[in-house]
Structures are given as C-alpha cells and as structure tokens.
C-alpha cells in the first residue's frame, strides 16, 4: 500500500534577514518491495504520478532505489533482514521531477531506526545524510540528531554550520523538522501531514488543487529566492558538489565496519 500525504512545508529564516513561508505539498510514503498502486500512480512507468528508481538512491539521475539503501544500511552494520524499508518523497508529476529532500526510512518493529535524508539542490547536486543512534535504537519524536552541512543548498547560505533533525514518523502521520544553524543565522524547515491510503480520487484531487506537481515546487523555490534577492540577502557563489555522496550524523559515528 502507498500512503498519500497531503501535507504542509514551512520555512522560516532567522537572523539579520528574516523570511518565512508555508506551502501545501504532496508526498507519498511506500514500501518499494511490497506495494500495490492505484491506477493514477506507477513505478518506473509514465503516469500522472510516478516513482522512478533511477531518481532515488545513489547519484542523482543514476540511482538504484532501495538496493542502494540496503547497501548503505549494511555498510553501517544495520540488521537489514527483518526490517521494513520505505521511501518518503514527492513523486514525479507527468514528466517533471524535483525533490528538495526525500527520506529513506528503515523500520524495525514499526519504529524508525535509521533514516537517510536525500537532499537535492536546484543546481543538479545531491548529498545524503545518514541519521541514526550509534546502537540503532528507535528514533523517537523527542530525539535530535545532528550533522554537519556538506552541500550548497541555497545561494543565500554558506556551506557551513549544523543540521538538527527531529523525526516523528508513525502509522498515521509524519512530522519532520530540520533546523539549520550557522552562528546567528538559521533556517527551520518542516514537513508534516496525515498518512492516508493513496487513491485515484486523492491523487486526482491533488493534481487539481496543486497543479504541475514538482514544477510548482521549483517555481516556488525561485520565487522565494527572488524575495531574498530583493531584500539584499548576501549571495554565495555555487561551489563544487561535495564528495563523497553520503555523510554520517554525529550520533551514529562508529556504526560502519
């Protein structure tokens, strides 16, 4: 079964130049190995809404989907056997795809124990952050996992500072909060919404309510960038993409073999 999250994202910039916005977004959450899909949703096939393996898990545009996630988990000595592996992401709308962030989630006993935040920027770059406790105990809603920022995300932020992740993922809802801090500057980004089974009706309604899917998301990103430019936010030139593709949160250091 695939769940459809008709949720909201909120961004708030603090510091010398403040800016905030809230938008409705459409995400899906699915077990890529054990999912049936409604007629308007396909995997690795063109449809109104689609999930493509090559767009997730690994280098951008050349991914291997859940197999990549399994490999990352094994490299960190995570007990993959018996775990449920799910992807939380914005699906492609018709032919267009863009995701600021997707989340690979490993569940044991129905609770998230390891999460990879797959972050993309509008310059074609990707970096992934592996988040877990060092002993892979469940990640609870009050836990905070931290990681050093590795990739250029916005021309109005430097590649420095820390991310602080909070994950509240249940069978009925998601509430994810990412706080970026770099000295006196910071940005809070949230994603929240109820989980409901994806149906043709819910997918069609979202296409009418929020037309153009990911293309709309890109347009909104550039609109907010234009607002910051008019506010004379300091501009940072685009650096080279980071290497390697994946880095570990501070809390899971030592999990690799």
CORPEGI-V599324 format. One record per backbone hydrogen bond with DSSP energy under -0.5 kcal/mol. CO is the residue of the C=O (numbers start at 1). NH is the residue of the N-H. If there is no record, write none. Layout:
BEGIN
((CO	NH) (CO	NH))
END
This chain:
BEGIN
((1	31) (2	198) (3	5) (3	29) (4	6) (4	196) (5	7) (5	27) (7	25) (8	192) (9	23) (10	190) (11	21) (12	188) (13	19) (14	186) (19	13) (21	11) (23	9) (25	7) (25	27) (27	5) (28	89) (29	3) (30	32) (30	87) (31	34) (38	41) (40	49) (42	44) (42	51) (48	94) (49	42) (50	92) (51	44) (52	55) (53	56) (53	65) (54	63) (56	65) (57	64) (59	62) (64	67) (65	68) (65	69) (66	70) (67	71) (68	72) (69	73) (70	74) (71	75) (72	76) (73	78) (74	77) (75	257) (78	80) (80	83) (83	85) (84	86) (84	107) (85	32) (86	105) (87	30) (87	89) (88	103) (89	28) (89	91) (92	50) (92	94) (93	96) (96	93) (100	120) (102	118) (103	88) (104	116) (105	86) (105	107) (106	113) (106	114) (107	84) (108	111) (111	108) (112	139) (114	106) (115	117) (115	131) (116	104) (116	118) (117	119) (117	129) (118	102) (119	127) (121	124) (125	121) (127	119) (128	130) (128	247) (129	117) (129	131) (130	249) (131	115) (133	136) (138	140) (140	143) (145	165) (146	250) (146	251) (147	163) (151	153) (154	157) (155	236) (158	160) (161	149) (162	181) (163	147) (164	179) (165	145) (166	177) (168	170) (168	175) (172	195) (173	170) (174	193) (175	168) (176	191) (177	166) (177	179) (178	180) (178	189) (179	164) (180	187) (181	162) (182	185) (185	182) (186	14) (187	180) (187	189) (188	12) (189	178) (190	10) (191	176) (192	8) (193	174) (194	196) (196	4) (199	203) (200	204) (201	205) (202	206) (203	207) (204	208) (205	209) (206	210) (208	211) (210	213) (212	215) (213	216) (213	217) (214	218) (215	219) (216	220) (217	221) (218	222) (219	223) (220	224) (221	225) (222	226) (223	227) (224	228) (225	229) (226	230) (227	231) (228	233) (229	232) (245	128) (247	130) (249	252) (250	253) (251	134) (252	255))
END
